[in-house]
Amino acid sequence: MSWRLGVYSFLLTFLSRLKYHFETSRHSRILGWFNKEFIAAGKVEVKFGKIIRNAYQNRTKGDYDAFVDYNLTEVERMHSEMIEFIREIGRLIREEYNPN
């Protein structure tokens, strides 16, 4: 579960690294902002919005549910999504700082 939280934390770090100065204390607003600024604008594919939404939901389940269990197949899928998401965010950061 901690690596899934890592994906969600990475989004927050991403926000602080780009020119965008979006501040909020509500996670749902960050997800909405990400969808508006990056998904709706066509900067990233819709699947990345789903990945970060699922990471948030899994983090919430881990924090508040009595017991959360994932099988190996689910963990491998989530891990693969996390790596793909991080690569996509890395691409956005590179484009931001090297627009050529």
C-alpha positions in Angstrom: 0.0 0.0 0.0 2.9 2.4 0.7 3.9 2.5 -2.9 0.4 3.4 -3.9 0.6 6.3 -1.5 3.8 7.1 -3.2 2.0 7.7 -6.5 -0.4 10.0 -4.8 2.4 11.8 -3.0 4.2 12.1 -6.4 1.3 14.1 -7.8 1.5 16.5 -4.9 5.3 16.9 -5.5 4.6 17.4 -9.2 2.3 20.3 -8.5 5.0 22.1 -6.6 7.6 21.6 -9.3 5.6 23.1 -12.2 4.7 26.7 -12.8 1.2 26.1 -11.5 0.6 27.5 -8.0 -2.5 25.6 -7.1 -3.0 25.4 -3.3 -5.6 23.6 -1.4 -5.9 21.4 1.6 -8.5 19.1 0.0 -7.3 16.1 -2.0 -10.4 16.0 -4.1 -9.7 19.6 -5.3 -6.2 18.5 -6.4 -7.7 15.6 -8.3 -10.2 17.9 -9.9 -7.5 20.4 -10.8 -5.4 17.7 -12.3 -8.3 16.5 -14.4 -9.1 20.0 -15.6 -5.5 21.2 -16.2 -4.1 18.0 -17.7 -6.8 15.5 -18.8 -9.4 17.9 -20.2 -6.6 20.0 -21.8 -5.3 17.0 -23.6 -1.8 17.1 -22.0 -2.1 13.6 -20.7 -4.3 10.6 -21.5 -7.5 9.9 -19.5 -6.0 6.7 -18.1 -3.6 8.8 -15.9 -6.6 10.5 -14.3 -8.0 7.1 -13.5 -4.6 5.9 -12.1 -4.3 8.8 -9.7 -8.0 8.6 -8.7 -7.6 4.9 -7.9 -4.4 5.7 -5.9 -6.3 8.2 -3.9 -9.2 5.8 -3.3 -6.8 3.0 -2.2 -5.0 5.4 0.1 -8.3 6.4 1.7 -9.3 2.7 2.1 -5.9 2.0 3.7 -6.4 4.8 6.1 -10.0 4.2 7.1 -11.0 0.6 6.5 -10.4 -2.0 9.2 -8.5 -4.3 6.8 -7.4 -3.9 3.2 -6.1 -6.9 1.2 -4.8 -7.1 -2.4 -3.8 -10.2 -4.2 -0.5 -10.4 -6.1 -2.1 -9.8 -9.5 -3.7 -6.6 -8.2 -0.5 -5.4 -6.6 1.5 -6.1 -9.8 -1.1 -4.2 -11.9 -1.1 -1.2 -9.5 2.7 -1.2 -9.5 2.8 -1.2 -13.3 0.3 1.7 -13.3 2.4 3.6 -10.8 5.5 3.3 -12.9 3.6 4.4 -16.0 2.2 7.4 -14.1 5.6 8.5 -12.8 7.0 8.3 -16.3 4.2 10.4 -17.7 4.7 13.0 -15.0 8.4 13.0 -15.7 7.6 13.7 -19.3 5.5 16.7 -18.3 8.2 18.0 -16.1 10.8 17.7 -18.9 8.5 19.5 -21.3 7.9 22.2 -18.8 11.6 22.9 -18.3 12.8 22.1 -21.8 10.0 23.3 -24.1 12.1 22.8 -27.3 
